[in-house]
Amino acid sequence: MASPTDLQGRHIVLGLTGGVACYKAAELTRLLVKAGATVQVVMTDAAQQFITAATLQALSGRAVFTSQWDTREPNAMPHINLSRQADAILVAPASADFIAQLAQGRAGELLALLCLARPVQTCPLLLAPAMNREMWSHPATQRNVAQVAADGAVVLGPAAGDQACGEVGDGRMLEAAELLDELVAFFQPKLLAGRSVLVTAGPTFEAIDPVRGITNHSSGKMGFAVARAAAEAGARVTLVAGPVHLPTPRGVRRIDVVSAQQMADAVLPLAPEHGFFVATAAVADWRPVQVADQKLKKDRSAGAPTSPPPLVLTENPDILAAVARLPAGQRPWCVGFAAESEHVVENARAKRLRKDVPLIVANHGPSAFGSEHNTLVLVDAQGATELPRGDKLTLARALVAELARRAPEVQR
Ligand code: C5P
């Protein structure tokens, strides 16, 4: 989820064109405002058949523009003023007809007019198409979409699924929360463009029997934030996640695993194809030697207290150390995380040498697990640097910036 400062200071022109998905634009307006943006809504005539300007005015806190003949602007040029003030124009929903107008450079209504009049270098245009699946797949629409993309527009979605008409297929507008994430990501600097990042996240679960196991309190939030921040920075991201209930960040490839062995089996073949490896997972150090086929039962037959079954443990593979031992050329630039309960920096220093990795990110485990906030200390060969305390996404973005700065030699 975006933080209240993710769009702070950004002025967004939100354009609505005709489509049932206009109902999602109301929620989107609310989310953009909550993320700190000022939102200027512009509606076409068709959009006003689906939702009223009053609703969007109330949610954005600004009077809506619907006509190029609006006399509120002293210079009578709303298309110039609106497009010069905007940090971005987001059209959601963007109908087939509206995309066709853009493709042809037509300017029959205020919204198309201001898209045409925008300074292309400084005012990006993002489109969230929404239409029936046949309209979307029609060659004319596909031709128009390719044309507006070639002309510099960023096309977000559409998604596949149930449609208002009862059909199922491509053409659903992305959800409001997804569009918010896309817009936030759009504004992040592309520090890892052309790079790839492999991330492990969450706890592992080591089965004792079919219903019980050994695990820990890791929520996965830090690793998911790292995956999201790397994707926002333009990297190709693979996230290998232990058992957690977190949504997959947009644009991230996710592989779910349960045990440490499964995590190792997923990570090791993928590591050589990635430029960076960030191991945030709280991997269980040990697993039971034997997993019982059936649930272990207390035996009360003798009437006396039963003795618990012996639990014999064996060590799990150290995934980070194994990746760090890959031969040069196959080895990504490795970052470990160290959740300590005391002597955070000293332990991190020792861990960095033991695992032979260039960077360990240390944090105080008990206070970080499950929390939205964290404090990170970067420990490398030069020493220790503390990042300012913040929410996990802000810290993850700072870490991504550090990776880009410290490892300019990583080219994949
Ligand atoms: O080994 P220790 O838990 O102290 O080190 C933590 C770091 O090592 C984290 O980056 C964690 O993801 C990684 N690790 C691993 N495989 C293990 C244990 C830890 O990748 N079996």
Residues whose N, C-alpha, C, O or C-beta is under 5 A from the ligand:
A	BS01	C5P	A279 T280 A281 A282 V283 A284 N316 P317 D318 I319 L320 V335 G336 F337 A338
